[in-house]
Amino acid sequence: MEEDPDTYRILRLRAEILELGSAIRQLQREGLDDAAAQLLIARKRAQLDHLVKTTSAGSRPGIVDVRRS
């Protein structure tokens, strides 16, 4: 079964956001500056939000919006 390109992009962005969240927590534990990682994760979340909205506007089944606030 072939994946839809938008579905793949959504899954990839979610994985990147999870990795960035982990990196941010590690930086915070070590007392290091996490500003660049915070900015990057905000950008990735905005990309994900935009992609999910445009994809759901096209009524594609199988894509669930599980974003956190």
N, C-alpha and C positions, 0 to 999 in steps of 0.2 A: 504494500500500500504506500503510495507516494504522499508525502506531507505537503501541505500548502506552504508556499514561501512565507506568507505572513505569520502562519502558525509557528514556523521554525524561528522567525525573527523574534516573536513574542517569547518563546521558550528560551532563546539565547539571551535576550535582555533580562529575563527573570533570573537566569543563572548568574549573569554578570552582577546583578544587583545583590544577590545573595553573597557572592564572593566579596564585593565591596563592603557590604555590611560586616562581614567577618574581619576584613582588613581594618576597618574603622575601629571595631571593638578592640582589636589587638593593639593598634596605635594608642588608643585611649588608656588601655591597661599599662602600657609602657610609658605613659606620660609624654608621648610625642604629638606633634602637630598633625591633625587630621583634616585640616581645612581643604586641601586639594582633593582628598578622597570624598569629603562631604559634598563638594561642588560636583564632582563626577557622578556620584550616586544620585544627586538631584537631577542632573541632566539625563541620566539613564531612566529615572522614574518618569520624567516628562516625555521622553521618547516612547516609553512603554504606554503611558497614558494616551498619547496621541495615536499610537498604532492600534491599541485596543478600541479606541473610539471610532477610528476610521474603519476598522475591520468589522466591528459590530454594526456600524451604520450600513454596511453591505450585507448584513444578516447572514454571516457565515456561521454555521453550526459548529459546535465542538470547541469553541474558544470561551473559556470561563474567565471572568474578571475576578481575580483574587488579590487585587492590590490592597496594601495596607495604607492607612492614613498616617 
